[in-house]
Amino acid sequence: MCPVHEFPADTKALASTSLLVADACEQLGFSEQLTGDILISVDELVTNTIMHGLKYDATKTFQFEVTSFEDQIEIVIREKGEAFDPAEVAIPDTLASLEDRPIGGLGIFFIRKLMDQFSYTVSNDGEKTFKMTKRKG
Amino acid sequence: MNITEYFENNVSFIYLDGRFDGNTSWKVEQHIRDRIGQSISKFVLNMEGVPFIASSGLRVVLAMTKELRQKHRCQRRSSDRFKSV
């Protein structure tokens, strides 16, 4: 049983979402390195949700769920904001010179790089679900 | 995020203390933008006190660097033009 938390689309929520995940990681016995990777990914996904999905509209909310399995953590975010398909985000060229680098676009890249799985689904009623998982070993 | 700053030879030395994430990056961006508005064009960012940087923090560093380089190039171009007149 894992509680579903609801947060307004305000970046202040980042402190709470990080804390929830850090607690779960500690209980699961994740290493400091893995916990750091997961926390970066959570920060990126929550920031994207607030910025792109809900456009910083604090009257709107998103659901946040952390589930601990025996050797795995699963983080799910649900919201009904603007359509945002991470698959459409171009893979950034991290070796490009400063001048050639576009501003932004690193968040999804980090998530793909740091997490084991990352998925995105949209239901018929327009609810978007972002799910990411990380195994312990 | 705490921002401490001192100036030396018109260079702004900024010391950041705290998480540089989606909740705090705007604060750093605003601070640097204010200084750019006050004609400061050289910055040293000390991130020794930053335990965590998210892509929103990197975005601010990249955006500000690009903006300053662009400004510098424009200044250089206009001074070159002036010389050739």
Backbone of each chain as ProteinMPNN parsed JSONL, in Angstrom:
{"seq_chain_A": "MCPVHEFPADTKALASTSLLVADACEQLGFSEQLTGDILISVDELVTNTIMHGLKYDATKTFQFEVTSFEDQIEIVIREKGEAFDPAEVAIPDTLASLEDRPIGGLGIFFIRKLMDQFSYTVSNDGEKTFKMTKRKG", "coords_chain_A": {"N_chain_A": [[0.857, -1.204, 0.0], [0.713, 2.089, -0.984], [0.731, 5.498, -0.283], [-0.954, 8.04, -2.164], [0.26, 11.088, -3.049], [-0.632, 14.512, -3.303], [0.235, 17.395, -5.047], [0.443, 20.97, -5.505], [1.096, 22.766, -8.602], [3.816, 23.946, -8.159], [7.143, 24.892, -7.722], [8.018, 24.625, -5.164], [7.165, 22.221, -4.285], [9.152, 20.44, -4.849], [10.916, 19.996, -2.701], [9.424, 18.401, -0.966], [8.798, 16.139, -2.585], [11.346, 15.143, -3.053], [12.115, 14.453, -0.476], [10.297, 12.398, 0.163], [11.122, 10.418, -1.626], [13.806, 10.105, -0.928], [13.54, 9.057, 1.658], [12.29, 6.589, 1.092], [14.319, 5.392, -0.423], [16.28, 5.14, 1.495], [15.104, 3.34, 3.274], [15.01, 1.129, 1.63], [17.623, 0.579, 1.414], [19.313, 1.617, -0.558], [22.322, 2.622, -2.203], [24.379, 5.564, -1.646], [25.133, 6.711, -4.043], [23.284, 5.618, -5.925], [20.935, 6.579, -4.808], [21.334, 9.305, -5.156], [21.273, 9.449, -7.983], [18.615, 8.747, -8.439], [17.294, 10.798, -7.104], [18.023, 13.039, -8.604], [16.7, 12.414, -10.98], [14.048, 12.461, -10.114], [13.772, 15.133, -9.417], [14.057, 16.248, -11.961], [11.831, 15.177, -13.35], [9.646, 16.086, -11.839], [10.033, 18.853, -12.033], [9.702, 19.161, -14.812], [7.028, 18.404, -15.044], [5.733, 20.436, -13.617], [6.605, 22.697, -15.004], [6.312, 22.253, -17.882], [4.007, 20.59, -18.205], [1.998, 21.584, -16.434], [2.362, 24.266, -16.5], [3.241, 26.047, -14.47], [0.931, 26.671, -13.055], [-0.447, 27.079, -10.13], [-2.961, 26.446, -9.254], [-3.532, 24.107, -10.275], [-2.953, 20.583, -9.918], [-0.688, 17.79, -9.293], [-0.344, 14.231, -9.102], [1.604, 12.21, -6.978], [3.501, 9.366, -6.501], [5.186, 6.946, -4.654], [6.547, 3.787, -4.766], [7.784, 1.05, -3.022], [9.527, -1.831, -3.81], [10.848, -5.157, -3.326], [13.53, -5.032, -4.303], [13.602, -2.725, -5.714], [12.64, 0.569, -6.753], [9.778, 2.525, -7.5], [8.528, 5.279, -9.188], [5.817, 7.354, -9.708], [4.116, 9.769, -11.605], [1.172, 11.601, -12.052], [-0.861, 13.599, -14.099], [-3.067, 16.148, -15.528], [-2.397, 18.049, -17.424], [-0.981, 20.121, -20.022], [-0.24, 18.538, -23.156], [2.634, 16.592, -23.242], [5.101, 14.985, -24.634], [7.71, 13.018, -23.813], [9.164, 11.538, -25.595], [9.416, 13.064, -27.787], [11.355, 14.843, -27.231], [14.427, 15.992, -28.217], [17.549, 14.206, -28.321], [20.148, 15.534, -26.529], [23.257, 16.918, -27.727], [25.879, 16.372, -25.936], [28.482, 16.919, -26.277], [28.757, 19.068, -27.812], [29.79, 22.436, -28.646], [29.621, 25.29, -26.47], [28.315, 27.426, -27.75], [26.805, 26.111, -29.647], [24.972, 24.72, -28.24], [21.62, 24.124, -27.359], [19.461, 25.893, -25.069], [18.327, 24.201, -22.291], [16.51, 21.004, -22.254], [17.94, 18.974, -21.111], [16.881, 17.583, -18.979], [15.115, 15.294, -19.479], [16.962, 13.738, -20.755], [18.764, 13.194, -18.674], [17.093, 11.64, -17.012], [16.6, 9.382, -18.636], [19.159, 8.434, -18.783], [19.888, 7.905, -16.139], [17.921, 6.334, -14.882], [16.449, 2.985, -14.737], [14.13, 2.295, -16.105], [11.775, 4.186, -17.996], [8.679, 5.488, -18.59], [5.839, 6.647, -20.498], [2.452, 7.349, -20.596], [-0.792, 8.062, -21.966], [-4.09, 8.474, -20.945], [-7.527, 7.862, -22.029], [-9.03, 9.976, -21.045], [-7.255, 12.008, -21.016], [-5.388, 12.012, -19.016], [-2.046, 12.024, -18.025], [0.559, 9.724, -17.491], [3.579, 9.321, -15.951], [6.164, 7.12, -15.502], [8.845, 5.842, -13.619], [11.54, 3.624, -12.918], [13.942, 2.102, -10.708], [16.408, -0.276, -10.102], [17.956, -1.981, -7.33], [20.429, -3.297, -7.508]], "CA_chain_A": [[0.0, 0.0, 0.0], [1.507, 3.312, -0.973], [-0.167, 6.638, -0.376], [-0.803, 8.946, -3.301], [0.378, 12.468, -2.575], [-1.054, 15.486, -4.306], [0.944, 18.667, -4.862], [0.148, 22.009, -6.496], [2.174, 22.969, -9.58], [4.711, 24.976, -7.632], [8.436, 24.222, -7.537], [8.222, 24.353, -3.735], [6.856, 20.802, -4.078], [10.368, 19.644, -5.06], [11.504, 19.606, -1.415], [8.617, 17.291, -0.428], [8.932, 14.936, -3.406], [12.701, 14.621, -2.809], [12.13, 13.838, 0.854], [9.565, 11.124, 0.089], [11.937, 9.439, -2.345], [15.015, 9.851, -0.124], [13.131, 8.149, 2.744], [12.065, 5.255, 0.512], [15.63, 4.862, -0.814], [16.993, 4.764, 2.719], [14.48, 2.115, 3.776], [15.366, 0.026, 0.733], [19.072, 0.361, 1.511], [20.004, 2.04, -1.771], [23.593, 3.309, -1.948], [24.311, 7.027, -1.772], [25.238, 7.002, -5.478], [22.0, 5.307, -6.568], [19.937, 7.517, -4.277], [21.599, 10.574, -5.839], [20.773, 9.318, -9.363], [17.14, 8.732, -8.394], [16.832, 12.127, -6.686], [18.159, 13.937, -9.762], [15.616, 12.076, -11.917], [12.782, 12.942, -9.532], [13.791, 16.593, -9.565], [13.829, 16.554, -13.379], [10.463, 14.837, -13.758], [8.706, 16.993, -11.152], [10.211, 20.182, -12.649], [9.058, 19.106, -16.134], [5.578, 18.348, -14.831], [5.286, 21.768, -13.193], [6.944, 23.694, -16.021], [5.727, 21.984, -19.209], [2.667, 20.003, -18.138], [1.013, 22.406, -15.707], [2.688, 25.684, -16.789], [3.369, 26.794, -13.198], [-0.384, 27.084, -12.567], [-0.534, 26.451, -8.803], [-4.319, 25.991, -8.957], [-3.576, 22.734, -10.782], [-2.152, 19.68, -9.073], [-0.235, 16.51, -9.85], [-0.266, 13.151, -8.109], [2.962, 11.679, -6.846], [3.399, 8.074, -5.828], [6.45, 6.204, -4.552], [6.301, 2.414, -4.327], [9.007, 0.274, -2.773], [9.461, -3.278, -3.956], [11.961, -5.791, -2.612], [14.841, -4.537, -4.745], [13.318, -1.726, -6.751], [11.77, 1.696, -6.397], [8.983, 2.985, -8.64], [7.991, 6.622, -8.952], [4.788, 7.634, -10.712], [3.492, 11.096, -11.572], [-0.019, 11.703, -12.915], [-1.438, 14.953, -14.189], [-3.926, 16.332, -16.7], [-2.04, 19.337, -18.03], [-0.671, 20.178, -21.458], [0.408, 17.343, -23.699], [4.097, 16.69, -23.275], [5.61, 13.644, -24.893], [9.176, 13.04, -23.688], [9.781, 10.891, -26.76], [9.657, 14.098, -28.804], [12.482, 15.681, -26.825], [15.638, 15.557, -28.931], [18.681, 13.825, -27.477], [21.123, 16.627, -26.67], [24.655, 16.601, -28.009], [26.582, 16.902, -24.756], [29.867, 17.261, -26.64], [28.73, 20.278, -28.654], [30.354, 23.616, -28.002], [28.652, 26.107, -25.74], [27.54, 28.225, -28.703], [25.882, 25.265, -30.407], [24.055, 24.025, -27.346], [20.363, 24.809, -27.046], [19.233, 26.015, -23.634], [17.308, 23.249, -21.856], [16.493, 19.7, -22.918], [18.798, 17.996, -20.437], [16.145, 16.864, -17.933], [14.689, 13.971, -19.943], [18.219, 13.031, -21.032], [19.25, 12.695, -17.374], [16.21, 10.563, -16.542], [16.868, 8.194, -19.459], [20.517, 7.988, -18.493], [20.08, 7.511, -14.746], [16.942, 5.357, -14.401], [16.412, 1.742, -15.508], [12.977, 2.359, -17.013], [11.028, 5.451, -17.974], [7.595, 5.34, -19.559], [4.861, 7.726, -20.57], [1.2, 6.922, -21.22], [-1.906, 9.014, -21.858], [-5.376, 7.752, -20.936], [-8.56, 8.468, -22.901], [-9.504, 11.253, -20.487], [-6.17, 12.992, -21.091], [-4.454, 11.951, -17.884], [-0.724, 11.53, -18.416], [1.247, 9.002, -16.425], [5.023, 9.133, -16.134], [6.62, 6.125, -14.521], [10.259, 5.48, -13.739], [11.953, 2.641, -11.915], [15.387, 1.866, -10.547], [16.718, -1.458, -9.299], [18.984, -1.757, -6.316], [21.771, -3.787, -7.881]], "C_chain_A": [[0.881, 1.238, 0.0], [0.575, 4.508, -1.124], [0.106, 7.476, -1.627], [-0.781, 10.367, -2.748], [-0.052, 13.409, -3.69], [-0.376, 16.822, -4.017], [0.48, 19.691, -5.893], [1.348, 22.202, -7.426], [3.045, 24.152, -9.188], [6.035, 24.277, -7.326], [8.78, 24.006, -6.054], [7.966, 22.869, -3.423], [8.099, 19.929, -4.185], [10.982, 19.163, -3.738], [10.758, 18.392, -0.858], [8.8, 16.015, -1.238], [10.314, 14.299, -3.202], [12.756, 13.875, -1.487], [11.448, 12.477, 0.847], [10.434, 10.041, -0.555], [13.203, 9.097, -1.545], [14.703, 8.887, 1.02], [12.97, 6.722, 2.23], [13.393, 4.599, 0.144], [16.394, 4.374, 0.421], [16.435, 3.454, 3.267], [14.844, 0.901, 2.928], [16.854, -0.294, 0.778], [19.818, 0.684, 0.234], [21.297, 2.769, -1.391], [23.405, 4.812, -2.145], [24.309, 7.43, -3.249], [23.902, 6.786, -6.19], [20.913, 6.272, -6.108], [20.091, 8.873, -4.966], [21.051, 10.566, -7.261], [19.251, 9.424, -9.385], [16.617, 10.129, -8.045], [16.967, 13.152, -7.811], [16.987, 13.692, -10.725], [14.267, 12.579, -11.414], [12.679, 14.455, -9.698], [13.459, 16.984, -11.005], [12.372, 16.315, -13.774], [9.442, 15.768, -13.107], [8.804, 18.398, -11.77], [9.532, 20.228, -14.014], [7.544, 19.143, -16.026], [5.035, 19.742, -14.527], [5.456, 22.786, -14.323], [6.182, 23.463, -17.327], [4.293, 21.493, -19.142], [1.649, 20.973, -17.566], [1.299, 23.903, -15.784], [2.706, 26.573, -15.538], [2.027, 27.289, -12.653], [-0.666, 26.358, -11.239], [-1.964, 26.082, -8.406], [-4.506, 24.556, -9.467], [-2.666, 21.848, -9.928], [-1.649, 18.478, -9.874], [-0.168, 15.487, -8.726], [1.118, 12.529, -8.139], [2.912, 10.427, -5.977], [4.768, 7.387, -5.812], [6.131, 4.813, -4.029], [7.634, 1.679, -4.177], [8.717, -1.196, -2.984], [10.691, -3.848, -3.261], [13.317, -5.188, -2.995], [14.694, -3.417, -5.777], [12.436, -0.608, -6.214], [11.039, 2.145, -7.667], [8.372, 4.34, -8.286], [7.012, 6.939, -10.088], [4.247, 9.049, -10.508], [2.311, 11.089, -12.533], [-0.517, 13.141, -12.925], [-2.247, 15.086, -15.481], [-3.637, 17.66, -17.392], [-1.833, 19.226, -19.532], [-0.001, 18.878, -21.908], [1.916, 17.563, -23.732], [4.644, 15.286, -23.439], [7.137, 13.668, -24.825], [9.891, 12.411, -24.877], [10.113, 11.919, -27.841], [10.831, 15.012, -28.458], [13.758, 15.136, -27.47], [16.744, 15.195, -27.939], [19.757, 14.903, -27.631], [22.533, 16.12, -26.985], [25.491, 17.215, -26.889], [28.048, 17.239, -25.059], [29.931, 18.535, -27.487], [29.316, 21.47, -27.898], [29.237, 24.428, -27.369], [27.721, 26.866, -26.692], [26.475, 27.388, -29.412], [24.845, 24.571, -29.542], [22.757, 24.796, -27.159], [20.206, 24.892, -25.526], [18.091, 25.086, -23.247], [17.426, 21.918, -22.577], [17.341, 18.637, -22.25], [18.041, 17.105, -19.451], [15.772, 15.445, -18.331], [15.912, 13.096, -20.243], [18.773, 12.417, -19.741], [18.416, 11.503, -16.898], [16.505, 9.267, -17.308], [18.218, 7.569, -19.098], [20.599, 7.338, -17.091], [19.112, 6.436, -14.255], [16.961, 4.1, -15.276], [15.281, 1.773, -16.531], [12.287, 3.701, -16.874], [9.934, 5.331, -19.017], [6.585, 6.475, -19.441], [3.61, 7.197, -21.244], [0.134, 8.014, -21.039], [-3.204, 8.217, -21.913], [-6.386, 8.487, -21.824], [-9.048, 9.815, -22.383], [-8.389, 12.293, -20.398], [-5.214, 12.975, -19.909], [-3.14, 11.322, -18.35], [-0.073, 10.844, -17.22], [2.71, 8.821, -16.811], [5.478, 8.154, -15.058], [8.104, 5.868, -14.715], [10.65, 4.543, -12.609], [13.478, 2.538, -11.876], [15.57, 0.642, -9.644], [17.895, -1.164, -8.382], [20.373, -2.172, -6.815], [22.056, -3.716, -9.35]], "O_chain_A": [[1.709, 1.412, 0.895], [-0.281, 4.518, -2.008], [1.244, 7.598, -2.079], [-1.709, 10.785, -2.056], [0.146, 13.127, -4.872], [-0.408, 17.316, -2.89], [0.158, 19.33, -7.025], [2.474, 21.846, -7.079], [3.006, 25.212, -9.812], [6.046, 23.195, -6.738], [9.725, 23.286, -5.734], [8.476, 22.331, -2.44], [8.115, 18.808, -3.677], [11.506, 18.051, -3.665], [11.378, 17.464, -0.339], [8.942, 14.932, -0.67], [10.443, 13.075, -3.18], [13.36, 12.808, -1.385], [11.944, 11.521, 1.441], [10.475, 8.902, -0.091], [13.617, 7.939, -1.494], [15.504, 8.001, 1.322], [13.448, 5.769, 2.846], [13.583, 3.403, 0.365], [17.061, 3.34, 0.391], [17.188, 2.569, 3.674], [14.97, -0.212, 3.439], [17.294, -1.313, 0.247], [20.858, 0.084, -0.037], [21.35, 3.452, -0.369], [22.419, 5.266, -2.726], [23.599, 8.348, -3.66], [23.442, 7.638, -6.95], [20.085, 6.724, -6.899], [19.1, 9.513, -5.318], [20.441, 11.54, -7.704], [18.675, 10.101, -10.237], [15.627, 10.589, -8.613], [16.121, 14.034, -7.953], [16.366, 14.634, -11.218], [13.445, 13.063, -12.192], [11.632, 14.983, -10.072], [12.693, 17.916, -11.249], [11.758, 17.143, -14.447], [8.481, 16.188, -13.753], [7.787, 19.05, -12.003], [8.864, 21.208, -14.345], [6.864, 19.815, -16.801], [4.028, 20.173, -15.09], [4.583, 23.619, -14.57], [5.494, 24.357, -17.819], [3.45, 21.926, -19.928], [0.574, 21.166, -18.132], [0.572, 24.711, -15.206], [2.237, 27.711, -15.566], [1.997, 28.234, -11.866], [-1.065, 25.194, -11.222], [-2.176, 25.479, -7.355], [-5.486, 23.885, -9.145], [-1.726, 22.331, -9.298], [-2.122, 18.195, -10.975], [0.035, 15.828, -7.561], [1.716, 12.349, -9.199], [2.361, 10.43, -4.877], [5.421, 7.268, -6.849], [5.515, 4.67, -2.973], [8.48, 1.687, -5.071], [7.776, -1.744, -2.409], [11.482, -3.107, -2.677], [14.139, -4.875, -2.133], [15.578, -3.207, -6.608], [11.599, -0.819, -5.336], [11.606, 2.145, -8.76], [7.779, 4.513, -7.221], [7.341, 6.809, -11.267], [3.961, 9.466, -9.385], [2.422, 10.636, -13.672], [-0.581, 13.804, -11.89], [-2.136, 14.268, -16.395], [-4.553, 18.314, -17.89], [-2.413, 18.378, -20.21], [0.702, 18.219, -21.143], [2.399, 18.596, -24.194], [4.649, 14.495, -22.496], [7.787, 14.269, -25.681], [11.058, 12.699, -25.143], [10.968, 11.687, -28.696], [11.251, 15.841, -29.265], [14.114, 13.971, -27.29], [16.86, 15.792, -26.868], [20.226, 15.156, -28.741], [22.933, 15.036, -26.56], [25.775, 18.413, -26.891], [28.761, 17.772, -24.209], [31.011, 19.014, -27.832], [29.329, 21.497, -26.668], [28.063, 24.266, -27.699], [26.512, 26.94, -26.475], [25.393, 27.878, -29.736], [23.944, 23.908, -30.055], [22.78, 25.984, -26.839], [20.748, 24.068, -24.791], [17.002, 25.173, -23.815], [18.318, 21.721, -23.403], [17.456, 17.521, -22.757], [18.495, 16.009, -19.123], [16.075, 14.496, -17.607], [15.9, 11.886, -20.016], [19.196, 11.262, -19.726], [18.954, 10.494, -16.442], [16.642, 8.199, -16.712], [18.386, 6.35, -19.108], [21.299, 6.344, -16.9], [19.43, 5.703, -13.318], [17.429, 4.138, -16.414], [15.445, 1.339, -17.671], [12.219, 4.278, -15.788], [10.215, 5.099, -20.193], [6.499, 7.16, -18.421], [3.684, 6.654, -22.346], [0.168, 8.781, -20.077], [-3.401, 7.391, -22.804], [-6.124, 9.591, -22.303], [-9.43, 10.689, -23.161], [-8.563, 13.34, -19.774], [-4.33, 13.825, -19.81], [-3.116, 10.259, -18.97], [-0.148, 11.326, -16.09], [3.032, 8.249, -17.852], [5.212, 8.337, -13.87], [8.569, 5.695, -15.841], [10.153, 4.656, -11.488], [14.184, 2.834, -12.841], [14.969, 0.541, -8.574], [18.697, -0.258, -8.609], [21.363, -1.482, -6.571], [23.142, -4.095, -9.788]]}, "seq_chain_B": "MNITEYFENNVSFIYLDGRFDGNTSWKVEQHIRDRIGQSISKFVLNMEGVPFIASSGLRVVLAMTKELRQKHRCQRRSSDRFKSV", "coords_chain_B": {"N_chain_B": [[18.613, 28.12, -0.941], [21.401, 30.069, -0.576], [22.832, 33.145, -1.476], [25.915, 34.584, -1.727], [27.946, 37.4, -2.236], [30.767, 39.137, -3.578], [32.711, 41.907, -4.778], [35.395, 42.476, -7.027], [37.621, 44.393, -8.756], [35.55, 45.047, -10.58], [34.506, 42.57, -11.07], [32.111, 40.099, -10.404], [32.003, 37.977, -7.734], [30.399, 35.167, -6.981], [29.044, 33.235, -4.481], [27.5, 30.208, -4.098], [25.211, 28.573, -2.007], [23.671, 25.731, -1.222], [20.93, 23.706, -2.565], [20.848, 23.586, -6.095], [18.397, 23.722, -7.842], [15.204, 23.099, -9.471], [13.635, 24.642, -7.853], [15.195, 26.687, -6.926], [16.799, 27.739, -8.915], [15.818, 29.92, -10.365], [16.259, 32.016, -8.691], [19.006, 32.414, -8.678], [19.351, 33.003, -11.369], [17.87, 35.374, -11.568], [19.397, 37.005, -9.9], [21.881, 37.168, -11.265], [21.001, 38.288, -13.657], [20.125, 40.788, -12.743], [22.58, 41.917, -12.029], [23.849, 41.946, -14.541], [22.261, 43.831, -15.717], [23.196, 45.97, -14.323], [25.485, 46.509, -15.585], [27.561, 44.728, -15.025], [29.856, 42.452, -16.245], [31.475, 40.327, -15.872], [31.77, 37.276, -14.2], [32.345, 35.096, -11.446], [31.453, 31.982, -10.526], [31.108, 30.299, -7.589], [30.669, 27.082, -6.691], [31.082, 25.419, -4.594], [29.544, 25.04, -2.337], [27.315, 23.757, -3.236], [25.402, 21.012, -3.072], [23.9, 19.627, -4.84], [22.945, 19.663, -8.168], [20.54, 20.33, -10.582], [19.12, 19.901, -13.915], [17.897, 22.302, -14.358], [19.473, 24.097, -12.976], [21.859, 23.861, -14.427], [20.902, 24.845, -16.789], [20.575, 27.568, -16.213], [23.247, 28.37, -15.814], [24.275, 27.857, -18.377], [22.572, 29.471, -19.985], [23.086, 32.066, -19.003], [25.818, 32.298, -19.487], [25.869, 32.153, -22.275], [24.4, 34.438, -22.885], [26.036, 36.458, -21.85], [28.331, 36.114, -23.406], [27.315, 36.695, -25.905], [26.612, 39.387, -25.578], [29.155, 40.432, -25.115], [30.333, 39.926, -27.568], [28.796, 41.618, -29.2], [29.46, 44.079, -28.13], [32.134, 44.101, -28.767], [32.002, 44.046, -31.529], [30.711, 46.483, -32.054], [32.616, 48.272, -31.08], [34.686, 47.724, -32.815], [33.605, 48.61, -35.187], [33.448, 51.283, -34.621], [36.13, 51.985, -34.524], [36.828, 51.716, -37.189], [35.574, 53.772, -38.462]], "CA_chain_B": [[19.808, 28.604, -1.637], [21.922, 31.363, -0.136], [23.758, 33.737, -2.444], [26.812, 35.58, -1.145], [28.648, 37.995, -3.365], [31.645, 40.29, -3.372], [33.22, 42.439, -6.049], [36.805, 42.826, -7.092], [37.914, 44.885, -10.119], [34.322, 44.971, -11.37], [34.109, 41.181, -11.295], [31.231, 39.632, -9.332], [32.297, 36.635, -7.231], [29.149, 34.699, -6.374], [29.161, 31.958, -3.778], [26.172, 29.597, -3.947], [25.169, 27.624, -0.901], [22.373, 25.044, -1.194], [20.534, 22.958, -3.765], [20.667, 24.402, -7.298], [17.398, 22.896, -8.516], [14.078, 23.807, -10.075], [13.026, 25.565, -6.896], [16.109, 27.783, -6.56], [17.582, 28.243, -10.046], [15.303, 31.228, -10.775], [16.827, 33.017, -7.786], [20.361, 32.67, -9.177], [19.188, 33.663, -12.664], [17.436, 36.747, -11.305], [20.532, 37.724, -9.317], [22.862, 37.457, -12.321], [20.36, 39.235, -14.59], [20.171, 42.115, -12.113], [23.963, 42.408, -12.142], [24.094, 42.26, -15.956], [21.562, 45.106, -15.886], [24.035, 47.007, -13.703], [26.704, 46.518, -16.415], [28.614, 43.78, -14.629], [29.922, 41.481, -17.344], [32.344, 39.193, -15.542], [31.304, 36.585, -13.004], [32.942, 33.822, -11.03], [30.476, 31.258, -9.703], [31.713, 29.277, -6.732], [29.595, 26.145, -6.353], [31.557, 24.489, -3.552], [28.476, 24.802, -1.363], [26.137, 23.189, -3.909], [25.491, 19.556, -2.988], [23.007, 19.018, -5.824], [22.566, 20.555, -9.272], [19.633, 19.7, -11.542], [19.29, 20.495, -15.242], [17.456, 23.712, -14.313], [20.657, 24.854, -12.557], [22.772, 23.884, -15.58], [20.28, 25.725, -17.783], [20.877, 28.951, -15.834], [24.671, 28.611, -16.087], [24.432, 27.908, -19.831], [21.866, 30.629, -20.538], [23.775, 33.299, -18.612], [27.104, 32.329, -20.193], [25.586, 32.494, -23.676], [23.96, 35.829, -22.938], [27.199, 37.326, -21.622], [29.216, 36.024, -24.581], [26.642, 37.417, -26.976], [26.769, 40.808, -25.259], [30.565, 40.749, -25.285], [30.588, 39.967, -29.018], [28.147, 42.824, -29.728], [30.273, 45.223, -27.706], [33.373, 44.077, -29.536], [31.672, 44.425, -32.906], [30.428, 47.92, -32.149], [33.847, 49.028, -30.903], [35.45, 47.564, -34.059], [32.995, 49.513, -36.165], [33.803, 52.629, -34.243], [37.52, 52.187, -34.903], [36.996, 51.793, -38.646], [34.912, 54.966, -39.011]], "C_chain_B": [[20.195, 29.982, -1.098], [22.943, 31.866, -1.16], [24.595, 34.787, -1.723], [27.665, 36.125, -2.284], [29.639, 39.056, -2.904], [32.226, 40.699, -4.723], [34.703, 42.752, -5.943], [37.078, 43.224, -8.538], [36.72, 44.728, -11.067], [33.935, 43.539, -11.776], [33.241, 40.76, -10.107], [31.607, 38.193, -8.974], [31.064, 36.176, -6.448], [29.357, 33.319, -5.758], [27.758, 31.403, -3.542], [26.218, 28.543, -2.853], [23.773, 26.999, -0.847], [22.085, 24.338, -2.508], [20.269, 23.916, -4.931], [19.684, 23.626, -8.183], [16.26, 23.754, -9.081], [13.428, 24.818, -9.144], [13.903, 26.78, -6.612], [16.814, 28.421, -7.754], [17.135, 29.64, -10.488], [15.94, 32.35, -9.954], [18.238, 33.422, -8.268], [20.277, 33.437, -10.501], [18.82, 35.138, -12.466], [18.604, 37.598, -10.795], [21.54, 38.13, -10.408], [22.29, 38.46, -13.332], [20.393, 40.661, -14.039], [21.567, 42.727, -12.261], [24.298, 42.77, -13.59], [23.446, 43.612, -16.281], [22.339, 46.266, -15.291], [25.413, 47.063, -14.382], [27.859, 45.696, -15.87], [28.665, 42.721, -15.731], [30.849, 40.31, -17.047], [31.913, 38.598, -14.2], [32.171, 35.362, -12.719], [31.919, 33.164, -10.109], [31.202, 30.196, -8.891], [30.596, 28.347, -6.252], [30.056, 25.068, -5.368], [30.442, 24.101, -2.583], [27.207, 24.235, -1.983], [26.231, 21.663, -3.88], [24.748, 18.864, -4.13], [22.707, 20.033, -6.911], [21.704, 19.771, -10.259], [19.809, 20.397, -12.891], [18.825, 21.954, -15.264], [18.595, 24.616, -13.849], [21.649, 24.974, -13.707], [22.244, 24.826, -16.654], [20.618, 27.193, -17.496], [22.344, 29.28, -16.155], [24.897, 28.761, -17.595], [23.8, 29.173, -20.423], [22.599, 31.931, -20.236], [25.112, 33.429, -19.341], [26.893, 32.742, -21.646], [25.225, 33.963, -23.803], [25.15, 36.778, -22.795], [28.149, 37.304, -22.825], [28.643, 36.812, -25.749], [26.812, 38.933, -26.797], [28.196, 41.263, -25.537], [30.902, 40.887, -26.769], [30.01, 41.239, -29.63], [28.979, 44.056, -29.383], [31.54, 45.312, -28.544], [33.131, 44.545, -30.963], [31.443, 45.924, -33.019], [31.701, 48.746, -31.938], [34.747, 48.895, -32.128], [34.937, 48.512, -35.129], [33.441, 50.945, -35.901], [35.238, 52.961, -34.703], [37.671, 52.419, -36.419], [36.364, 53.029, -39.253], [35.919, 56.052, -39.316]], "O_chain_B": [[19.413, 30.931, -1.159], [23.793, 31.115, -1.639], [24.063, 35.754, -1.177], [28.055, 35.386, -3.187], [29.375, 39.786, -1.949], [32.225, 39.923, -5.678], [35.192, 43.223, -4.917], [36.788, 42.453, -9.452], [36.881, 44.322, -12.218], [33.146, 43.331, -12.698], [33.581, 41.024, -8.954], [31.534, 37.299, -9.817], [30.736, 36.725, -5.396], [29.785, 32.376, -6.422], [26.933, 32.031, -2.879], [27.141, 27.732, -2.785], [22.807, 27.662, -0.469], [22.89, 24.37, -3.439], [19.567, 24.917, -4.785], [20.081, 22.964, -9.142], [16.361, 24.979, -9.15], [12.751, 25.742, -9.595], [13.414, 27.793, -6.112], [17.366, 29.514, -7.635], [17.952, 30.447, -10.93], [16.136, 33.466, -10.436], [18.603, 34.598, -8.264], [21.024, 34.389, -10.73], [19.382, 36.025, -13.109], [18.778, 38.748, -11.199], [21.988, 39.275, -10.464], [22.991, 39.357, -13.8], [20.654, 41.616, -14.771], [21.709, 43.908, -12.578], [24.953, 43.781, -13.842], [24.005, 44.425, -17.018], [22.165, 47.412, -15.703], [26.374, 47.595, -13.824], [29.014, 45.943, -16.217], [27.636, 42.159, -16.104], [30.994, 39.405, -17.869], [31.719, 39.307, -13.213], [32.658, 34.693, -13.631], [31.564, 33.704, -9.061], [31.834, 29.3, -9.45], [29.701, 28.757, -5.513], [29.504, 23.969, -5.313], [30.403, 22.979, -2.077], [26.15, 24.227, -1.352], [27.053, 21.083, -4.588], [24.934, 17.671, -4.367], [22.262, 21.143, -6.618], [22.084, 18.692, -10.712], [20.557, 21.368, -12.999], [19.293, 22.748, -16.081], [18.683, 25.768, -14.272], [22.213, 26.043, -13.942], [23.007, 25.51, -17.337], [20.909, 27.963, -18.412], [22.64, 30.342, -16.703], [25.608, 29.662, -18.04], [24.406, 29.856, -21.248], [22.722, 32.797, -21.103], [25.496, 34.52, -19.762], [27.633, 33.566, -22.184], [25.686, 34.649, -24.715], [25.262, 37.767, -23.519], [28.699, 38.334, -23.214], [29.361, 37.495, -26.48], [27.117, 39.654, -27.747], [28.425, 42.327, -26.113], [31.625, 41.791, -27.188], [30.646, 41.869, -30.475], [29.18, 44.947, -30.208], [31.969, 46.384, -28.97], [33.906, 45.312, -31.533], [31.917, 46.563, -33.959], [31.854, 49.806, -32.546], [35.487, 49.821, -32.458], [35.704, 49.128, -35.869], [33.761, 51.704, -36.816], [35.515, 54.054, -35.196], [38.512, 53.199, -36.866], [36.583, 53.318, -40.429], [35.545, 57.127, -39.784]]}, "name": "protein", "num_of_chains": 2, "seq": "MCPVHEFPADTKALASTSLLVADACEQLGFSEQLTGDILISVDELVTNTIMHGLKYDATKTFQFEVTSFEDQIEIVIREKGEAFDPAEVAIPDTLASLEDRPIGGLGIFFIRKLMDQFSYTVSNDGEKTFKMTKRKGMNITEYFENNVSFIYLDGRFDGNTSWKVEQHIRDRIGQSISKFVLNMEGVPFIASSGLRVVLAMTKELRQKHRCQRRSSDRFKSV"}
